[in-house]
């Protein structure tokens, strides 16, 4: 079995989900898109993922803001408002009778080209919108076990050629980093920035703990993680020192604890990095405390309906 931060409890209901494509619903096996789609041809698309907890799309405004920023970054104009997209997402959830433990992925490409090309002027219609809702509850067994990381030679890029904060379909460099980690016997990849400081992982953001203080990267070269931001917020609210700073593998190897963050898995502890044991427990005390504080933020969002 594949082990990592996206391990989910098996749910047979996912066999019968209905997937949204440009205003229509399709069974899983019938959900298809043109081979001339710009996302398929050249990775010209953006995406967002969010969670449905107890009938509430948690941190929805943060996710929508990140999606609209991504669209502006790649020069994509949406023919709908945030309110209209929100209603479409709810239509998809209602069509599937979903209320809890659901992971929603929204993918928007520039559209269909008349011929294979990078040129956006050759787009004949679009954008293409796909929404995939799945019953996905993070595996507690995997979370308790923790994950191992391997530091990849693939670096996180500078913002002047592919800003790491952009949720785009061009993920090949992250796939390459993950492949390196898997071949080295680890679960996922730790990635450095262009200056050699610790940045992020291939699909999650990285944190370490030293002397009961939380460290994470400056944010200049890491993914614009909403869960990352919520952990930083939780620290601020609860008087926990959290440094957003440059640090290297020298610091990481001497960490008391480490964990990664993501929309799906929340906080997942890290047990080894490059073969070196991190801490004395698979799930460190401070990591567990922060995980609880993050869950408190989710409960607060649910109680407020957003």
Protein Blocks (a to p, Z undefined) as FASTA:
>chain_A
ZZdfkbccddfklmmcccdeehiacdfklgccdfkbfklmnopacddddddeehiaehkl
mmmmmmmmmmmmnopacfbdfklmmmmmmmmmmmnopabhpacdddddfbjcfbdcfblk
lpfbdcddddddddddddfklmmnopaddddfbdcddfklocfklccfblmlmmmmmmmm
mmnopabdcdddfkopafbdfkbccdddeehiacddehlmgccdfklmmmmmmmmmnopa
cddddddfklmmmpfbdcdddfklopaddfbgghiaghjbfbdfklmmmmmmmmmmmmmm
mmnoZZ
